[in-house]
């Protein structure tokens, strides 16, 4: 049995962040992964999806150029070329990571599905290894709902959709979260007839109600939204598939037909594949690995970070968690992971970005002020003819501390960054309003929002 100072399970951004830190200290390190190095982000998440979405954004700009007196048209969309550019980006990322792994000394990359035999021992393809410190960065996979006939159908996920070589003429997407919304934007921009089916009656239900309504209006111009409909049965046909749904309020049934069906109904833990119970590692009710605020499991020598924990399942949050998990495993001074300051964005049209608390959540424990501003309240927003864009701020009344900020509209993920930095420092109004904002840049929406607190 080979023994290691550090074993890392998962070769995504999180796992690699820990591996390279561990290997730099002349430790013997084992890295385990059953798939391609790079994890979800490189292979089926951020890199491929954002490469595709950038194309969708350019198409949408051309389609809407008539508002500004620009008569433009799209002669052709080469779907294979669009997908080819995405595959090139993925392959480039994989190659760069593989090269880095190969060049790292004292690192063994074990390919295969690993699983625990006890708290220190894992089996990887029949080989047993033992580690002093173990880090779980095993990520998550698509959650497939129990729908009659689904397993017999040829459905897509965020992983298999990347293998399409021909644009579907019609597509049903089950799920109205980040993944479903972004692929609805992509395919509808390319001309696919998209129908989105969501059990809940709102999009992004954990966010601000105003944001949800504006998003529903914006994306509803190009996507048919069946909100409050429960998917009940899928039937495969020679032309594609037929989905039977039921209105959760009235009980009325409705059938939707499309060439392709995509499942975007959330993510499930990979902890079951690791057989973590054999090690005595605790999981939550959804099967994700439980950790404390220092990213330590119930076992003192095992830490978990990234999607493996089911919390703040974003690449940037995983990168920070990797940094803190390694620090907390190797230093006396421990640092808490601040999940409350993790920002997130939905790269759809319109774009959505948020950080911190919603108004409803903040009001439970704080006396608050709330500010709102439309993009059109700024000179640049008016020049862009951006009538629907909105920003919303939640501020603690007594201290002026920024508790939350939410934006829907063009460049939302960029505009919110200065607020993200302030919230990360537990900062307040003066840190955002004390300096100058270039006029008439769109970033004035931040100052405008904070000037409307009431």
N, C-alpha and C positions, 0 to 999 in steps of 0.2 A: 504494500500500500504506500503510495507516494504522499508525502506530507508537505503542506504549504503553510507559509505564514498567513497568507490571505487568499481566500477563495471568493470570487465575484461571480454571481449568477446573472447573466444577461449582458450582451455586448452592444447595448444601445448607448445613447449619449450618457445616461446616468452611470451605467456599469463601467464604461470606458473612462469616465471622469474619475472614478475611484481607482481603477486599474492603473492608470498612468501616474496617479499620485503615489500609489503603493509601490510600484516598480521603481520609482525614482529614489526610493530609500533603500535600495539593495535588498529588498525582501523577495522571497520566492512566492510568486503569484500564479494562481490558476484562474483562467477565465473560461466560463462555460456558456455555450449558446447552441441551440439546435438549428438556428437559421443563419441568414446572412448578417454579418456584422453591421452595426448601424442602427439596429432596432427599428421601432415603428417610425421614428422621425425620418430617417433616410429612406427606408424601404416602402413604407405605405402611408406615411403621415405628412409632416410639414413639407419636405422637399418635393415630392411628386404633386401633392395637392396645390401648393402655392404656385408651382410652375404652371399648372393648368389654369389656376384662377387668374393669374396675370394675363393670360390670353383672353379669358372671359371678360376681364375688366376693359381690355382694349376694344373688344367687340362692342361692349355696351356703350363705351364712349362714342364710337362711330355711329351707332344706332341712334344716339341721343343728340348728335351734333346739330341737327336741324333746329333745336331750340335757340342756338346761337347764330343762326343765319348761315350755317355751313351745310351745304348740300353734299353729303357723302354717302357712299354705298359700299357694300362688301360684295365683291365679285365671287369669291369662293372661300370656303373654310376647308383647308386640307386637314382632315381629322388625323390621318396617319402622321402627318408632319407635326401636328400639335402633340400627339402622344409620343412621337419619336424624340422630340425635344425633352419631354419629361423623362423618358427612359435614359437619355444621355445624362441628365442631371443626377439620376439615381445611381447609375453605374459609376460616374465620376466620384460620387460620395463614397460608394462602397470601396472603390479602388484606393482612395486616399486613406480610408480607415484600415483596410487590410495591410497597406504598406506600413502604417504606423505601428500596428500590432506586430508585424513581422520584424520590425527594427527594434522592438523593445526587449531589452535583456531581462533574463530571469522571469520570463512570462511564458507559460504554457497555455495555448488556446485549445481547449477540448471541445470538439464539435459533437453535439448530441444532446438528447434530452436528459438532463440530470435530475435526480431525485434523492431526497434525504433517506439515509438509513438510521441515523441517530443525530444528536445535536452537533456533532463535529464531522460526520462522515457522509459522503455522497457517492452515489453510483452514477457514472456517466458511460453509457454504452457497455456496461459490464466491467468497467474499470472503477476501482474504489480509490477515493482520495480523501484525505483528512486535512482540516484546516483549523488554525488557532482562532482566526477571526473570519467571519463569513458575512458577506453583504448580498442581500437579495435585491436585484434590480431586474426582475423577470418580466416586468411590464404587464400588459393586458391584451386581450384579443376581442374581436367583435362578439357582442352578446346576441344570440339568436333566439328570438321569442318563440314560444310554443303556439304555432298557428297550424291548424289542420292543413295538410298537404304541402307545407313549406319544404320539408326535407326531401320531398320527391320533385321539387321544382328546381329550375336552374337559376337560383337567385345569386345576386352580386353582393359583395361587401366592399368596404373601403380598400381591401387588399386585392380582391379579384377584379374589381372594376378597372384597375390599371392595366389589365391584360386585353381590354377591348381593342380590336383593330378596325371596327366600323362603328360609326355613330348610330346609336339607336334612335329610331324615329319617335319613340314614345317610351317613357320611363315612369314607374311608380317607385317612390321612395317612402319606406316605412320608418318614421322617426323624424322629429323636428328639432333635433339638437344641432350642435356645431357641424358635425360631419354631414348630416342630411342637408342642412341649409347651404353649405358650401358647394356640395355637388349639385344641388338644385340650381344654384347660380351658374355653375359651369355648364351644365348640359342645356339649360334653357337659353343661355347666351348663344350656344352653338346651333340652336334651332330645334332641339328635342322638345316634344310636348311632355312636360313634367307634371306629375300629380304627387303631392305630398300628403301622406296620411299620418295623423298624429292623434293619439288617444286624448291628450289634453286639449283644452280649447284656447291655449295661448302658446306662442313661440317663446322660447327661452323663459320659462315660467319662474325661474329663480331670480330673474333680473327685474328692472324697473318696469312697471306697467306701461308707462308712456313709451319706453323704448320698444317694448313688445308690440304695441299697437302700430307704431310707425314702421317697424320691421314687417309686420303682417301686411300693411298697405303697400310698402315698397316692393317686397318680393312677390306679393299677390298680383302685381301687374303682369308678371311673366310666368307664374307658377300657380296651378290650381291647388288651393289649400283645402283639405278636408280635415278640419280641426274638430275634435270631439267625436272622432270615428274610431271604433275598435276593429282592427283587422281580424277576421274570423276564419277565412279559408282561402287557400290559393289553389287554383287549378291550372296546370300546364296545358297549353294548346299548341297547335301547329304554328300559329301566328305569334305566340308569346305566352302570356299568362292572363288570368282573370282573378282579381282579388275581390272577395266579398267582404264588405264592411258593415258595421252597425252603428248608427247614431247612439251615443251613450246616453243622450237625454230622452229622445223619443222612442228609441228602439227600432226605428225604421232601417231597413237594409238598403245597401247601395252597392252596385258592382262597378268596378273600374278595370278596364282592359289596357294592356300595354305590351310593347315588344319585350321589355326587360323589367325586372323587379330588383330593387336594391334594398338591403336591410341596413339601417343606420340607427339601431335602437339601443345604443349605449355600448359600454365595454364591460367585460367580465374578467375576473382575476385569473392569472396563470398559476396561482398558488396550489391549485389542485394537482397540476401537472408535476409540481415539485414534491408532492406528498409531505407538506410541511408538518402535518400532524405527527409523522414518524419522529420528528425532531422535538416535538412538544411546543412548536411555535403556534401562538394564538392567532386566529383570524376573526374578522368581524362577521356580521350576519350575511354579508354579500360575498364572503370568501377572500377578501383582501387582507393582507398581512397587517396586524395591528402594531402600531408603534407609538411611543410617547413623543413629547415635543422635541426630544433630542434624536428622534428617528431610530431609537433602540427598541428591539422587540422585547418580549418578556424574558428572553434569554440574554444574559449579559454580554455574550461574545458575538451576537448576531444583530445586524442592523438592516433596515430596509428603506429604500428610497424610490421616488418616481412613481410610475403608474402601479407598481406592485402594492402600494399602500392605498390606492383608490382615492387619494386626496390631491386636489389641484393637479389634475392630469394634463399638464402642459410641459413642453420641453424646457422652457426657461425655469419653471418651478423645479423640475427634475435636476437641472444643472446645479441650482442652488442647494438642493437637498443632497446631492452627491458631495458637494464641497463641505457641507455641515456634518454629514454622516461620517466622513473621513476624519474631520477635525475632532468630532466627539469620540471617535474610536481610538484616537491616538494622543489626545491632549487632556490634561487635567481640567482645564477651563472649558466648560461645555457651552454651546451656543444653541438657542432655541430656533426652530424653524417657524417663521412667522407666516403662517398660511393666510392670515387676514390681509396681507399686503400683496398677494400674488395677483397681478393683472391678467386679463385675458381679452381676446378679440375674436370676432367671427368675421372672416374675410368673405362676406357675401356682398350683395348690392341691395340696400345700403350696408356699409360696414358698421360694425358695432364694437365698442371697446368699453371695458369696465374695470374698476379697481376699488377695493374696499367694500363698505357696507351699502346696502340699499336704504332708502328712506325708512321703510317699514322696520328693517332690522335695527337701524341706528336709533329709532325712536323708542325702542324697548328699554334701552339702558342710558340714553343721553337726552338732554334737552338740546334740540337742534334748530339750525337755520337751513333753509333750502333755497337754492338759487337755480334759475333756469335761463337759458338764452338760446335763441334760434341762430342757425348759421346766418340767416338773412339779416340778423341784427348787426352783423359786421360788414364792412365795405367789401371785403373779398368774398364773403358768402353771398352778398347781393350780386356781385359781379358774376359769380358762378351760377346764379339763378337757383340757388339751393334753398328751396322753400320749406322742405321737410326736416332738414338736419337740426338736431337738438343736442344740447349739453345740459347736464344736471349735476349740481354739487350738493353734498350733504356735509354740513360743518357743525362742530360742537359749539353751542352758543356761548358758553362761558369763556372758553380758551381760544376759540378760533381754529382749533385743530381740524384738519381736513379728514373726514371719516369715510367719504366715498365720492366717486366721480364717475359719470356715465355719459357716453357720447354715441350718437348714431348719425352717420353721414360720411362724406368723403374724408379719407385720411384719418379716420377716428383713432386707429392704432398708433399713429405717429403723434397726433395732437395730445393724447393722454399721457405721453411719457413724462413730461415735466411734473405732472401731478403724481404719477407713480413714484418718482424720486422723492417727492415731499412726503407722501404717505409712508414710504419705507423708512423715513427718518422721524416719523411721528410728528411731522411739521405742520405749520399752520398757514393762515392766509398771507401773512407778510412775506413768506418765502416765495409766493407766487406773484404777488402784486407789488412787492418792493422794488423789483427791477423793471426794466423796460422791455416791452414786447414790440417787435418791429411792426410798424404800421405801413400798409394795411394788411399784413399777413393774416392768414386764417387762424393762427394761434391766438389772436385777440379774442376768440370765442371763450377761452379759459378765463381771461380777465372779465369779460362781459358777464359770464355766468356768475362769478364771485361778486360782482357789483350789484347783483339783483337778489341778494340774500334777504329772506324775510321769514 
